[in-house]
């Protein structure tokens, strides 16, 4: 299992994920990021993306919030 971090990045704010979550692979982490992005889009106050990082601080992917990036 690897630990992935899910940072919310937008034009006006940034929220760093200090705890992260463990997943067996990047596909699982992407699915989790998509779920977070969907929930934030429903709130309507977030634009930007979820940045997925590994435990070494490497950016692996971005998932858009609400179809915008």
C-alpha positions in Angstrom: 0.0 0.0 0.0 1.2 3.5 -0.8 0.1 6.7 0.8 -1.3 9.4 -1.5 -2.1 13.0 -0.6 -5.0 15.0 -2.1 -4.4 18.8 -2.1 -7.2 21.1 -3.1 -5.8 23.8 -5.4 -7.7 26.8 -6.7 -7.1 30.3 -7.8 -8.0 31.9 -4.5 -7.1 29.1 -2.0 -5.1 26.0 -1.4 -5.7 23.3 1.2 -2.9 20.8 1.8 -3.7 17.3 2.8 -1.3 16.5 5.7 -2.6 13.0 6.5 -3.3 11.3 3.1 -4.9 8.0 2.4 -3.5 4.6 1.6 -4.4 2.9 -1.7 -3.0 -0.2 -3.5 -2.4 1.8 -6.7 -2.8 5.1 -8.4 -6.1 4.0 -10.0 -7.7 3.8 -6.5 -6.2 7.2 -5.6 -7.7 8.7 -8.8 -11.1 7.3 -8.0 -10.9 8.8 -4.5 -9.8 12.2 -5.9 -12.8 12.1 -8.3 -15.2 11.5 -5.4 -13.7 14.5 -3.5 -13.9 16.7 -6.6 -17.5 15.7 -7.2 -18.4 16.5 -3.6 -16.7 19.9 -3.7 -18.4 20.7 -7.1 -21.8 20.1 -5.5 -20.9 22.6 -2.8 -20.5 25.1 -5.5 -17.8 27.2 -3.8 -14.7 25.5 -5.2 -13.0 25.7 -8.6 -9.7 24.3 -9.5 -8.5 20.7 -9.0 -7.4 18.0 -6.6 -3.7 17.5 -6.9 -2.6 13.9 -6.2 0.9 13.5 -4.7 2.7 10.4 -3.6 4.5 10.1 -0.2 7.7 11.6 -1.7 6.0 14.8 -2.8 5.8 13.9 -6.5 2.8 15.3 -8.4 1.1 12.3 -10.0 -2.1 13.7 -11.5 -4.8 16.4 -11.2 -8.6 15.9 -11.1 -10.7 18.9 -12.0 -13.4 20.1 -9.7 -16.7 20.6 -11.5 -15.2 20.2 -15.0 -13.1 23.3 -14.7 -9.4 23.6 -14.3 
